[in-house]
Amino acid sequence: MDMFGHVKNVVRELIDISLVLIALAIVLSILVGGPSMPFFGQVVDNLTGLVGKLGSNGLVGLIVLGLILWLFSGRGTAVARK
């Protein structure tokens, strides 16, 4: 059972790192601008497209948005969970 706990912790830490990278990409894209940045290029465009697709799908989009928010809310950082 300890192995599953270890795998869960590794996955949580990877998700935390990816969320930080997404936030960094958004800030850099806004400050520097343009899709010419390597690796961070079109993050804002992709997020805007995702929100637009969720918004155009009405109730289903609202349910999916609620599910996404529920999955990522109340998580805290990996350091705080230890």
C-alpha positions in Angstrom: 0.0 0.0 0.0 2.9 2.4 0.6 3.8 2.1 -3.1 0.4 3.6 -4.1 0.9 6.4 -1.7 4.3 7.1 -3.2 2.9 7.1 -6.7 0.1 9.5 -5.6 2.6 11.9 -4.1 4.7 11.8 -7.3 1.7 12.5 -9.5 0.6 15.3 -7.2 4.0 16.9 -7.3 4.0 16.6 -11.1 0.6 18.3 -11.3 1.9 21.1 -9.0 4.9 21.7 -11.2 2.8 21.7 -14.3 0.4 24.3 -12.8 3.3 26.5 -11.9 4.6 26.2 -15.4 1.2 27.1 -16.9 1.0 30.2 -14.6 4.6 31.2 -15.6 3.7 30.7 -19.3 0.6 33.0 -18.9 2.6 35.7 -17.2 5.5 35.5 -19.7 3.1 35.5 -22.6 1.3 38.6 -21.4 4.6 40.4 -20.5 6.6 39.5 -23.5 3.8 38.7 -25.9 3.6 36.9 -29.2 3.5 33.3 -30.2 7.2 33.4 -31.0 8.3 32.3 -27.5 9.6 28.7 -27.5 7.7 26.3 -25.2 5.3 29.0 -23.8 4.1 30.3 -27.2 0.3 30.0 -27.4 -0.7 29.3 -23.9 -3.1 32.3 -23.6 -4.6 31.5 -27.0 -5.2 27.9 -26.0 -6.8 28.8 -22.7 -9.0 31.4 -24.4 -10.1 28.8 -26.9 -10.8 26.3 -24.1 -13.0 28.9 -22.3 -14.7 29.8 -25.5 -15.5 26.1 -26.3 -16.8 25.6 -22.7 -18.9 28.7 -23.0 -20.4 27.8 -26.3 -21.5 24.4 -25.0 -24.0 25.8 -22.5 -24.9 23.6 -19.6 -22.5 20.9 -20.5 -19.6 23.4 -20.6 -20.7 24.8 -17.2 -20.7 21.3 -15.7 -17.3 20.5 -17.2 -15.9 23.8 -15.9 -17.3 23.0 -12.4 -15.7 19.6 -12.6 -12.3 21.1 -13.5 -12.5 23.7 -10.8 -13.5 21.0 -8.3 -10.5 18.8 -9.3 -8.0 21.6 -8.7 -9.5 23.4 -5.7 -8.5 22.9 -2.2 -5.3 21.1 -3.1 -2.6 23.3 -1.5 1.0 22.6 -2.4 2.8 19.3 -2.1 5.0 20.7 0.7 1.9 21.7 2.8 0.5 18.1 2.5 3.5 16.4 4.0 
